Amino acid sequence: MGERIKHVRAERRLTLEKLSERVGISRNFLWEIEDGRKVPALRTLCSICRELKVSADYLLGFSSVSCFAENGGQAEDKICEIIDTLDESEKNMLRELLITYKGIVK
């Protein structure tokens, strides 16, 4: 995921500073995500997708198509809305599912 974020960020000519500012995270945390050292929270991932105009499917490696959804990001916004309605145990379950599916080590 980090490699894809870095690649798209570079394509969009965004610096670490600019993207991290837009997403609302520190430059260092974004660098750690791009380096594969950290995994962003689901809400942060949604924000990164919106700012880079790419789907979460692409960043997570589920799709090789990097272009943003034709619906202008409405699907990604809906996913973020759904995530916001989850309680902490449901968010943890979803996080564990993603980690297990992608083979990400905490």
C-alpha positions in Angstrom: 0.0 0.0 0.0 2.8 2.4 0.9 4.5 2.0 -2.4 1.2 2.8 -4.3 0.6 5.9 -2.1 4.1 7.1 -2.8 3.8 6.5 -6.5 0.4 8.3 -6.9 1.6 11.1 -4.6 4.6 11.6 -6.9 2.4 11.4 -10.0 0.2 14.2 -8.5 3.3 16.2 -7.7 2.4 16.3 -4.0 5.1 16.5 -1.4 4.9 14.5 1.8 4.3 17.8 3.6 1.4 18.8 1.3 -0.4 15.5 1.3 0.0 15.0 5.1 -1.3 18.5 5.7 -4.4 17.8 3.5 -5.0 14.5 5.2 -4.5 15.8 8.7 -1.5 13.6 9.7 2.1 14.3 10.4 4.7 14.2 7.6 6.6 11.5 9.5 3.5 9.3 9.9 2.8 9.6 6.1 6.4 8.7 5.5 6.1 5.6 7.7 3.0 4.6 5.8 4.7 4.9 2.5 7.7 3.0 3.9 5.5 0.1 5.1 6.3 0.7 8.7 2.8 1.8 9.7 -0.8 1.0 8.6 -3.2 4.0 8.6 -6.5 3.9 10.4 -9.4 3.3 8.0 -10.6 6.9 8.2 -7.0 8.1 7.3 -6.9 5.7 4.4 -10.2 7.2 3.2 -8.8 10.7 3.4 -5.7 9.6 1.5 -7.9 8.1 -1.2 -9.9 11.3 -1.5 -6.8 13.5 -1.7 -5.0 11.3 -4.2 -8.2 10.6 -6.2 -7.7 6.9 -6.2 -9.8 4.0 -4.9 -9.1 2.2 -1.7 -9.1 -1.0 -3.8 -6.1 0.2 -5.7 -4.1 1.3 -2.7 -4.9 -2.0 -0.9 -3.8 -4.0 -3.9 -7.3 -5.3 -4.8 -7.2 -3.6 -8.2 -4.6 -2.7 -10.7 -6.6 0.3 -11.9 -5.5 3.5 -10.1 -8.1 5.9 -11.5 -10.6 7.3 -9.2 -14.1 5.9 -9.3 -16.2 7.4 -12.1 -18.8 8.4 -9.5 -16.5 11.1 -8.3 -15.6 9.3 -5.1 -19.1 8.7 -3.9 -18.4 5.0 -3.3 -15.4 5.8 -1.1 -17.3 8.5 0.7 -20.1 6.0 1.4 -17.5 3.5 2.8 -16.2 6.2 5.1 -19.7 7.0 6.2 -20.3 3.3 7.0 -17.0 3.0 8.9 -18.0 6.0 11.0 -21.2 4.2 12.1 -19.2 1.2 13.4 -18.5 0.8 17.1 -14.9 0.2 18.2 -15.3 -3.6 18.3 -16.6 -3.6 14.7 -13.8 -1.3 13.6 -11.3 -3.6 15.2 -12.8 -6.6 13.5 -12.7 -4.8 10.1 -9.1 -3.8 10.7 -8.1 -7.4 11.6 -9.9 -8.7 8.5 -7.9 -6.2 6.3 -4.6 -7.1 8.1 -5.2 -10.8 7.7 -6.3 -10.5 4.1 -3.4 -8.4 3.0 -0.8 -10.2 5.2 0.1 -7.0 7.0 2.1 -7.5 10.2 1.1 -5.1 13.0 
